[in-house]
């Protein structure tokens, strides 16, 4: 039984002093307002309005009842506002799947954790194709193109690649001037865990792709150890620029062959579709889009 509807009709009619204006506010006819109030009066066994052909006015009982009803609707409005504000806060467990190269995103993830302390990150690092819904992930971040019409997708940004080595390694073995010079260097390769294939070192010259396959000195299924090995003067590594931004800035690694590298990669976030995206998902995706491929937030 709807008990709030007649109360709302009564309050609107009392405040507007008009059945017609109250009906316009609630989207029903003036006669509908009058019938709702008549039923309310019958139920309460009291007259709430004095009526004549020109206007309406509250009876003493109506005046008293209006004050009570106004308090009820104030409490309802306050409750709705409170729950709306609470659901707009980013909090709770957030299950995220990141690519193995995502371990190099730790500074940005740490910054997110600091900015949103009520969000508990549950992270899975893998290059495999995950079933977002079946495995219960809130967000999946992947490189390259992922075609899945059942998911929402947001492009986080693009990144370039770079070949890097330590100053000590380059001083000992020389700085390669052309991609062909890599045949004389120790090249540290990343192997895609999902396919078992080595990541190609892509170079171009004069707008044409160069068909080169520098000899691999070491191979790893994640990029992080290769970068650490490069910092320890073991060889050169081909890696996304964002993964070595701090090393390039502090000089522990330096780039080579920059004019020959034009490859662009893409990072995107995938998440289940929803009419009302949860605040924690929205906060995470927005934060990653703003900071992941730019300067680290302080």
Rosetta blueprint (number, residue, H / E / L):
1 X L
2 X L
3 X L
4 X H
5 X H
6 X H
7 X H
8 X H
9 X H
10 X H
11 X H
12 X H
13 X H
14 X H
15 X H
16 X H
17 X L
18 X L
19 X H
20 X H
21 X H
22 X H
23 X H
24 X H
25 X H
26 X H
27 X L
28 X L
29 X L
30 X H
31 X H
32 X H
33 X H
34 X H
35 X H
36 X H
37 X H
38 X H
39 X H
40 X H
41 X H
42 X H
43 X H
44 X H
45 X L
46 X L
47 X L
48 X L
49 X E
50 X E
51 X E
52 X L
53 X L
54 X L
55 X L
56 X E
57 X E
58 X E
59 X L
60 X H
61 X H
62 X H
63 X H
64 X H
65 X H
66 X H
67 X H
68 X H
69 X H
70 X H
71 X H
72 X H
73 X H
74 X H
75 X H
76 X H
77 X H
78 X H
79 X H
80 X H
81 X H
82 X H
83 X H
84 X H
85 X H
86 X H
87 X H
88 X L
89 X L
90 X L
91 X L
92 X E
93 X E
94 X E
95 X E
96 X E
97 X E
98 X E
99 X L
100 X H
101 X H
102 X H
103 X H
104 X H
105 X H
106 X H
107 X H
108 X H
109 X H
110 X H
111 X H
112 X H
113 X H
114 X H
115 X H
116 X L
117 X L
118 X L
119 X E
120 X E
121 X E
122 X E
123 X E
124 X E
125 X E
126 X L
127 X L
128 X L
129 X L
130 X L
131 X L
132 X L
133 X L
134 X L
135 X L
136 X L
137 X L
138 X L
139 X E
140 X E
141 X E
142 X E
143 X E
144 X L
145 X L
146 X L
147 X L
148 X L
149 X L
150 X L
151 X E
152 X E
153 X E
154 X E
155 X E
156 X E
157 X E
158 X E
159 X E
160 X E
161 X E
162 X E
163 X E
164 X E
165 X E
166 X L
167 X H
168 X H
169 X H
170 X H
171 X H
172 X H
173 X H
174 X L
175 X L
176 X L
177 X L
178 X L
179 X H
180 X H
181 X H
182 X H
183 X H
184 X H
185 X L
186 X L
187 X E
188 X E
189 X E
190 X E
191 X E
192 X L
193 X L
194 X L
195 X L
196 X L
197 X L
198 X E
199 X L
200 X L
201 X L
202 X L
203 X E
204 X E
205 X E
206 X L
207 X L
208 X E
209 X E
210 X E
211 X L
212 X L
213 X L
214 X L
215 X L
216 X E
217 X E
218 X E
219 X E
220 X E
221 X L
222 X L
223 X H
224 X H
225 X H
226 X H
227 X H
228 X H
229 X H
230 X H
231 X H
232 X L
233 X L
234 X L
235 X L
236 X E
237 X E
238 X E
239 X E
240 X E
241 X H
242 X H
243 X H
244 X H
245 X H
246 X H
247 X H
248 X H
249 X H
250 X H
251 X L
252 X L
253 X L
254 X E
255 X E
256 X E
257 X L
258 X H
259 X H
260 X H
261 X L
262 X L
263 X L
264 X E
265 X E
266 X E
267 X E
268 X E
269 X E
270 X E
271 X E
272 X E
273 X L
274 X L
275 X L
276 X L
277 X L
278 X L
279 X H
280 X H
281 X H
282 X H
283 X H
284 X H
285 X H
286 X H
287 X H
288 X H
289 X H
290 X H
291 X H
292 X L
293 X L
294 X L
295 X L
296 X L
297 X L
298 X L
